[in-house]
């Protein structure tokens, strides 16, 4: 069997099994490429057809390694990122395991494309990544804005252990401080920018999640009946942790209707992302103060 044949067979089996995607890939073809290339130790940007022609038939050991990984994906229904202990966000690699949610926040796009920058200034120095999970947004923020110090906070000690690995992997121990905190309780500020990808999935959606998403920590997903439980507390307390000209960037996924019902008095700025213009919002401190 050649690499190209293995890739095609892996894609076919992923499709036939009805697994769900959304943890780094959105379809069977991309997931098959990631699985096969990782199993064979090849760069993820490899041209599979070209490499297949160069390499010729796979060894039995190579085939067996890819087959075992595919079997684990199909039988456990865990996200592939967990099986590989690897996730990618904005082209950067991150360590991941089931102690933390697989990184996929759309806020990463807003950091990378500069859409947050107009609300920052030369005086922006302190950033908080609240609900940091595996620390990926904190890392991206530190790399995007080299003069800032970042606090990365999470209620989960397990998630912070994963974040610590990623902070060290990217050499940012001197610029990112990890804080175990229930919301903003131990985040004292004042911050110039707060980033938050909180638990926001409403109860009905939680009940319908496929196994791949149920494999993730419920703490990082479940937001109560309307998805806004954590957000209510955050928006109430955030002004006390924000500088005079600070902004809050908040991800709410597909919960815009619930957000607007809960906070009809607010008029946020909605930021464009690859998933549309209604999943990430920005609020100034002034907008949050009654």
C-alpha positions as a Markdown table, in Angstrom:
| # | Residue | x | y | z |
|---|---|---|---|---|
| 1 | Unk | 0.0 | 0.0 | 0.0 |
| 2 | Unk | 1.2 | 3.5 | -0.9 |
| 3 | Unk | 0.9 | 6.6 | 1.2 |
| 4 | Unk | -1.8 | 7.9 | -1.2 |
| 5 | Unk | -3.7 | 4.7 | -0.9 |
| 6 | Unk | -3.5 | 4.8 | 2.9 |
| 7 | Unk | -4.7 | 8.4 | 2.9 |
| 8 | Unk | -7.7 | 7.6 | 0.7 |
| 9 | Unk | -8.6 | 4.5 | 2.8 |
| 10 | Unk | -8.3 | 6.5 | 6.0 |
| 11 | Unk | -10.6 | 9.2 | 4.6 |
| 12 | Unk | -13.1 | 6.7 | 3.5 |
| 13 | Unk | -13.2 | 4.9 | 6.9 |
| 14 | Unk | -13.6 | 8.2 | 8.8 |
| 15 | Unk | -16.5 | 9.2 | 6.6 |
| 16 | Unk | -18.1 | 5.8 | 6.9 |
| 17 | Unk | -17.8 | 5.8 | 10.7 |
| 18 | Unk | -19.7 | 9.0 | 11.1 |
| 19 | Unk | -17.2 | 10.6 | 13.5 |
| 20 | Unk | -17.5 | 14.3 | 14.3 |
| 21 | Unk | -14.9 | 16.9 | 13.6 |
| 22 | Unk | -14.2 | 20.4 | 14.9 |
| 23 | Unk | -11.1 | 19.9 | 17.0 |
| 24 | Unk | -8.5 | 21.1 | 14.4 |
| 25 | Unk | -10.2 | 19.8 | 11.3 |
| 26 | Unk | -13.7 | 20.2 | 9.8 |
| 27 | Unk | -13.9 | 17.2 | 7.5 |
| 28 | Unk | -12.7 | 13.6 | 6.9 |
| 29 | Unk | -10.1 | 14.6 | 4.2 |
| 30 | Unk | -8.2 | 17.0 | 6.4 |
| 31 | Unk | -8.4 | 14.7 | 9.4 |
| 32 | Unk | -7.1 | 11.8 | 7.4 |
| 33 | Unk | -4.2 | 13.8 | 6.2 |
| 34 | Unk | -3.3 | 14.9 | 9.7 |
| 35 | Unk | -3.6 | 11.4 | 11.1 |
| 36 | Unk | -1.5 | 9.7 | 8.3 |
| 37 | Unk | 1.2 | 12.3 | 8.1 |
| 38 | Unk | 1.6 | 12.4 | 11.9 |
| 39 | Unk | 1.7 | 8.6 | 12.1 |
| 40 | Unk | 4.5 | 8.5 | 9.5 |
| 41 | Unk | 6.4 | 11.4 | 11.0 |
| 42 | Unk | 6.0 | 13.6 | 7.9 |
| 43 | Unk | 5.5 | 17.4 | 7.9 |
| 44 | Unk | 1.8 | 18.3 | 7.9 |
| 45 | Unk | 2.2 | 20.5 | 4.8 |
| 46 | Unk | 3.5 | 17.5 | 2.8 |
| 47 | Unk | 2.0 | 16.9 | -0.7 |
| 48 | Unk | 0.7 | 13.4 | -0.2 |
| 49 | Unk | 0.7 | 12.4 | -3.9 |
| 50 | Unk | 4.2 | 13.7 | -4.4 |
| 51 | Unk | 5.6 | 12.0 | -1.3 |
| 52 | Unk | 3.7 | 8.8 | -2.2 |
| 53 | Unk | 5.4 | 8.7 | -5.6 |
| 54 | Unk | 8.9 | 9.3 | -4.0 |
| 55 | Unk | 8.5 | 6.8 | -1.2 |
| 56 | Unk | 6.9 | 3.9 | -3.0 |
| 57 | Unk | 5.1 | 1.2 | -0.9 |
| 58 | Unk | 4.8 | 1.7 | 2.9 |
| 59 | Unk | 6.5 | -0.7 | 5.3 |
| 60 | Unk | 4.3 | -3.0 | 7.4 |
| 61 | Unk | 5.4 | -1.0 | 10.5 |
| 62 | Unk | 4.3 | 2.3 | 8.9 |
| 63 | Unk | 0.9 | 0.8 | 7.9 |
| 64 | Unk | 0.4 | -0.7 | 11.3 |
| 65 | Unk | 1.1 | 2.5 | 13.1 |
| 66 | Unk | -1.4 | 4.5 | 11.0 |
| 67 | Unk | -4.0 | 1.7 | 11.3 |
| 68 | Unk | -3.7 | 1.6 | 15.1 |
| 69 | Unk | -4.1 | 5.4 | 15.3 |
| 70 | Unk | -7.2 | 5.2 | 13.1 |
| 71 | Unk | -8.7 | 2.4 | 15.1 |
| 72 | Unk | -8.2 | 4.4 | 18.3 |
| 73 | Unk | -9.9 | 7.4 | 16.7 |
| 74 | Unk | -12.9 | 5.3 | 15.6 |
| 75 | Unk | -13.4 | 3.3 | 18.8 |
| 76 | Unk | -12.7 | 5.9 | 21.5 |
| 77 | Unk | -14.3 | 8.8 | 19.6 |
| 78 | Unk | -11.8 | 11.1 | 21.2 |
| 79 | Unk | -10.6 | 14.1 | 19.2 |
| 80 | Unk | -7.6 | 13.3 | 17.2 |
| 81 | Unk | -5.7 | 16.1 | 19.0 |
| 82 | Unk | -6.0 | 14.1 | 22.3 |
| 83 | Unk | -4.7 | 10.9 | 20.7 |
| 84 | Unk | -1.7 | 12.8 | 19.2 |
| 85 | Unk | -1.2 | 15.2 | 22.2 |
| 86 | Unk | -1.0 | 17.9 | 19.6 |
| 87 | Unk | -3.1 | 20.8 | 18.4 |
| 88 | Unk | -2.4 | 23.7 | 16.1 |
| 89 | Unk | -3.7 | 27.3 | 16.3 |
| 90 | Unk | -2.7 | 30.0 | 14.0 |
| 91 | Unk | 0.1 | 27.9 | 12.7 |
| 92 | Unk | 1.6 | 27.3 | 16.2 |
| 93 | Unk | 1.8 | 23.8 | 17.8 |
| 94 | Unk | 0.4 | 23.3 | 21.3 |
| 95 | Unk | 0.5 | 20.3 | 23.6 |
| 96 | Unk | -3.0 | 19.0 | 24.6 |
| 97 | Unk | -4.5 | 16.2 | 26.6 |
| 98 | Unk | -8.0 | 15.5 | 28.0 |
| 99 | Unk | -7.3 | 17.8 | 31.1 |
| 100 | Unk | -8.0 | 20.8 | 28.9 |
| 101 | Unk | -10.3 | 21.7 | 26.0 |
| 102 | Unk | -8.8 | 21.4 | 22.5 |
| 103 | Unk | -7.8 | 24.9 | 21.5 |
| 104 | Unk | -9.9 | 26.4 | 18.7 |
| 105 | Unk | -10.9 | 29.8 | 19.9 |
| 106 | Unk | -11.9 | 32.3 | 17.2 |
| 107 | Unk | -10.2 | 35.0 | 19.4 |
| 108 | Unk | -7.0 | 33.6 | 18.0 |
| 109 | Unk | -8.0 | 35.0 | 14.6 |
| 110 | Unk | -8.7 | 38.4 | 16.1 |
| 111 | Unk | -5.3 | 38.5 | 17.6 |
| 112 | Unk | -3.5 | 37.4 | 14.4 |
| 113 | Unk | -5.4 | 39.6 | 12.0 |
| 114 | Unk | -5.0 | 42.8 | 14.1 |
| 115 | Unk | -8.7 | 43.4 | 14.6 |
| 116 | Unk | -8.2 | 44.0 | 18.3 |
| 117 | Unk | -5.2 | 46.4 | 17.7 |
| 118 | Unk | -7.3 | 49.6 | 17.1 |
| 119 | Unk | -8.5 | 49.4 | 20.7 |
| 120 | Unk | -5.0 | 49.1 | 22.1 |
| 121 | Unk | -2.3 | 51.7 | 22.5 |
| 122 | Unk | 1.4 | 52.2 | 23.2 |
| 123 | Unk | 0.4 | 52.1 | 26.9 |
| 124 | Unk | -1.1 | 48.6 | 26.7 |
| 125 | Unk | 0.9 | 46.5 | 29.1 |
| 126 | Unk | -1.3 | 44.0 | 31.0 |
| 127 | Unk | -3.4 | 41.4 | 29.4 |
| 128 | Unk | -5.6 | 38.7 | 31.0 |
| 129 | Unk | -6.5 | 35.5 | 29.3 |
| 130 | Unk | -9.4 | 34.3 | 31.4 |
| 131 | Unk | -10.5 | 30.6 | 31.1 |
| 132 | Unk | -7.1 | 30.0 | 29.5 |
| 133 | Unk | -7.5 | 26.2 | 29.1 |
| 134 | Unk | -4.2 | 25.0 | 27.6 |
| 135 | Unk | -2.8 | 28.5 | 27.4 |
| 136 | Unk | -2.9 | 28.9 | 23.7 |
| 137 | Unk | -4.5 | 32.4 | 23.6 |
| 138 | Unk | -2.1 | 33.6 | 26.3 |
| 139 | Unk | 0.8 | 32.4 | 24.2 |
| 140 | Unk | -0.6 | 34.0 | 21.0 |
| 141 | Unk | -1.2 | 37.3 | 22.9 |
| 142 | Unk | 2.4 | 37.4 | 24.3 |
| 143 | Unk | 3.8 | 36.7 | 20.8 |
| 144 | Unk | 1.6 | 39.3 | 19.1 |
| 145 | Unk | 2.3 | 42.1 | 21.6 |
| 146 | Unk | 5.9 | 41.7 | 22.7 |
| 147 | Unk | 5.7 | 44.5 | 25.4 |
| 148 | Unk | 2.8 | 43.0 | 27.3 |
| 149 | Unk | 2.7 | 40.8 | 30.4 |
| 150 | Unk | 0.0 | 38.2 | 30.4 |
| 151 | Unk | -1.9 | 36.6 | 33.2 |
| 152 | Unk | -3.5 | 33.3 | 32.2 |
| 153 | Unk | -6.2 | 32.2 | 34.6 |
| 154 | Unk | -8.4 | 29.2 | 34.9 |
| 155 | Unk | -10.5 | 27.5 | 37.6 |
| 156 | Unk | -9.0 | 24.1 | 36.6 |
| 157 | Unk | -5.7 | 23.1 | 38.1 |
| 158 | Unk | -5.5 | 20.3 | 35.5 |
| 159 | Unk | -5.9 | 22.8 | 32.6 |
| 160 | Unk | -3.3 | 25.0 | 34.1 |
| 161 | Unk | -0.9 | 22.1 | 34.2 |
| 162 | Unk | -1.4 | 21.7 | 30.5 |
| 163 | Unk | -1.0 | 25.5 | 30.0 |
| 164 | Unk | 2.3 | 25.4 | 31.9 |
| 165 | Unk | 3.7 | 22.9 | 29.3 |
| 166 | Unk | 2.8 | 25.2 | 26.5 |
| 167 | Unk | 4.1 | 28.4 | 28.1 |
| 168 | Unk | 7.4 | 26.6 | 28.6 |
| 169 | Unk | 7.3 | 25.1 | 25.1 |
| 170 | Unk | 7.2 | 28.6 | 23.6 |
| 171 | Unk | 9.7 | 30.0 | 26.1 |
| 172 | Unk | 7.3 | 32.5 | 27.7 |
| 173 | Unk | 7.7 | 31.8 | 31.4 |
| 174 | Unk | 8.9 | 35.3 | 32.1 |
| 175 | Unk | 5.9 | 37.0 | 30.4 |
| 176 | Unk | 3.0 | 34.7 | 31.2 |
| 177 | Unk | 1.8 | 34.1 | 34.8 |
| 178 | Unk | -0.5 | 31.2 | 35.5 |
| 179 | Unk | -3.3 | 31.9 | 38.1 |
| 180 | Unk | -5.8 | 29.4 | 39.5 |
| 181 | Unk | -8.9 | 31.5 | 39.9 |
| 182 | Unk | -12.6 | 31.1 | 40.0 |
| 183 | Unk | -13.5 | 33.7 | 37.4 |
| 184 | Unk | -11.9 | 37.0 | 38.3 |
| 185 | Unk | -11.5 | 36.2 | 42.0 |
| 186 | Unk | -7.7 | 36.1 | 42.0 |
| 187 | Unk | -7.1 | 38.3 | 38.9 |
| 188 | Unk | -6.5 | 41.7 | 40.4 |
| 189 | Unk | -5.6 | 43.9 | 37.4 |
| 190 | Unk | -6.0 | 46.5 | 36.4 |
| 191 | Unk | -5.8 | 45.0 | 32.9 |
| 192 | Unk | -5.7 | 46.9 | 29.6 |
| 193 | Unk | -7.2 | 43.9 | 27.7 |
| 194 | Unk | -9.2 | 40.9 | 28.8 |
| 195 | Unk | -9.6 | 38.0 | 26.5 |
| 196 | Unk | -12.1 | 35.3 | 27.4 |
| 197 | Unk | -13.4 | 32.2 | 25.8 |
| 198 | Unk | -15.7 | 31.0 | 28.6 |
| 199 | Unk | -18.0 | 28.1 | 29.0 |
| 200 | Unk | -21.0 | 29.2 | 27.0 |
| 201 | Unk | -22.8 | 26.1 | 25.6 |
| 202 | Unk | -26.4 | 26.2 | 26.6 |
| 203 | Unk | -28.0 | 23.2 | 28.3 |
| 204 | Unk | -30.0 | 21.9 | 25.3 |
| 205 | Unk | -26.9 | 22.0 | 23.1 |
| 206 | Unk | -24.8 | 20.3 | 25.8 |
| 207 | Unk | -27.3 | 17.4 | 25.9 |
| 208 | Unk | -26.9 | 17.0 | 22.1 |
| 209 | Unk | -23.1 | 17.1 | 21.9 |
| 210 | Unk | -21.4 | 14.2 | 20.1 |
| 211 | Unk | -18.9 | 12.0 | 21.8 |
| 212 | Unk | -15.8 | 13.9 | 20.6 |
| 213 | Unk | -17.1 | 17.0 | 22.5 |
| 214 | Unk | -18.2 | 15.1 | 25.5 |
| 215 | Unk | -14.6 | 13.9 | 25.8 |
| 216 | Unk | -13.6 | 17.4 | 26.7 |
| 217 | Unk | -13.9 | 18.8 | 30.3 |
| 218 | Unk | -17.5 | 19.8 | 30.9 |
| 219 | Unk | -16.3 | 22.7 | 33.0 |
| 220 | Unk | -14.9 | 24.3 | 29.9 |
| 221 | Unk | -18.1 | 24.0 | 27.9 |
| 222 | Unk | -21.3 | 24.1 | 30.0 |
| 223 | Unk | -22.7 | 27.6 | 30.5 |
| 224 | Unk | -26.0 | 26.9 | 32.1 |
| 225 | Unk | -29.5 | 26.9 | 30.7 |
| 226 | Unk | -28.9 | 29.8 | 28.3 |
| 227 | Unk | -25.1 | 29.5 | 28.2 |
| 228 | Unk | -24.7 | 32.9 | 30.0 |
| 229 | Unk | -24.0 | 31.9 | 33.6 |
| 230 | Unk | -20.3 | 32.6 | 33.6 |
| 231 | Unk | -20.7 | 35.6 | 31.3 |
| 232 | Unk | -23.2 | 37.3 | 33.7 |
| 233 | Unk | -20.7 | 37.2 | 36.5 |
| 234 | Unk | -17.8 | 38.3 | 34.2 |
| 235 | Unk | -19.6 | 41.3 | 32.8 |
| 236 | Unk | -20.7 | 42.3 | 36.3 |
| 237 | Unk | -17.2 | 42.2 | 37.8 |
| 238 | Unk | -14.9 | 43.0 | 34.8 |
| 239 | Unk | -15.0 | 46.8 | 35.2 |
| 240 | Unk | -13.3 | 46.5 | 38.6 |
| 241 | Unk | -10.4 | 44.7 | 36.9 |
| 242 | Unk | -10.1 | 47.0 | 33.9 |
| 243 | Unk | -8.1 | 50.2 | 33.3 |
| 244 | Unk | -9.9 | 53.3 | 32.2 |
| 245 | Unk | -9.4 | 52.6 | 28.5 |
| 246 | Unk | -9.5 | 48.8 | 28.7 |
| 247 | Unk | -11.5 | 46.5 | 26.5 |
| 248 | Unk | -12.9 | 43.0 | 26.9 |
| 249 | Unk | -12.9 | 40.5 | 24.0 |
| 250 | Unk | -15.4 | 37.7 | 24.5 |
| 251 | Unk | -16.3 | 34.6 | 22.5 |
| 252 | Unk | -19.9 | 33.3 | 22.7 |
| 253 | Unk | -20.0 | 30.9 | 19.8 |
| 254 | Unk | -23.6 | 30.4 | 18.5 |
| 255 | Unk | -25.2 | 32.0 | 21.5 |
| 256 | Unk | -25.7 | 35.5 | 20.2 |
| 257 | Unk | -29.5 | 35.3 | 20.7 |
| 258 | Unk | -29.0 | 34.3 | 24.3 |
| 259 | Unk | -26.4 | 37.0 | 24.8 |
| 260 | Unk | -28.6 | 39.7 | 23.4 |
| 261 | Unk | -31.6 | 38.5 | 25.5 |
| 262 | Unk | -29.5 | 38.6 | 28.7 |
| 263 | Unk | -27.7 | 41.9 | 27.9 |
| 264 | Unk | -30.1 | 43.9 | 25.9 |
| 265 | Unk | -28.7 | 47.1 | 27.3 |
| 266 | Unk | -25.2 | 46.5 | 25.7 |
| 267 | Unk | -24.2 | 47.5 | 22.3 |
| 268 | Unk | -21.0 | 45.5 | 21.6 |
| 269 | Unk | -18.7 | 45.7 | 18.6 |
| 270 | Unk | -18.9 | 42.4 | 16.7 |
| 271 | Unk | -15.6 | 41.2 | 15.3 |
| 272 | Unk | -15.4 | 39.3 | 12.0 |
| 273 | Unk | -14.0 | 35.8 | 12.0 |
| 274 | Unk | -13.9 | 32.8 | 9.7 |
| 275 | Unk | -17.2 | 31.6 | 11.4 |
| 276 | Unk | -19.0 | 34.9 | 10.8 |
| 277 | Unk | -19.5 | 38.2 | 12.5 |
| 278 | Unk | -21.6 | 37.1 | 15.5 |
| 279 | Unk | -19.4 | 34.9 | 17.6 |
| 280 | Unk | -16.8 | 37.2 | 19.1 |
| 281 | Unk | -17.6 | 40.6 | 20.6 |
| 282 | Unk | -15.7 | 43.5 | 22.1 |
| 283 | Unk | -16.8 | 45.8 | 24.9 |
| 284 | Unk | -15.1 | 48.8 | 26.3 |
| 285 | Unk | -15.0 | 49.4 | 30.1 |
| 286 | Unk | -17.1 | 52.5 | 29.5 |
| 287 | Unk | -19.8 | 50.3 | 27.9 |
| 288 | Unk | -19.8 | 48.0 | 30.9 |
| 289 | Unk | -20.1 | 50.6 | 33.6 |
| 290 | Unk | -23.8 | 51.5 | 34.4 |
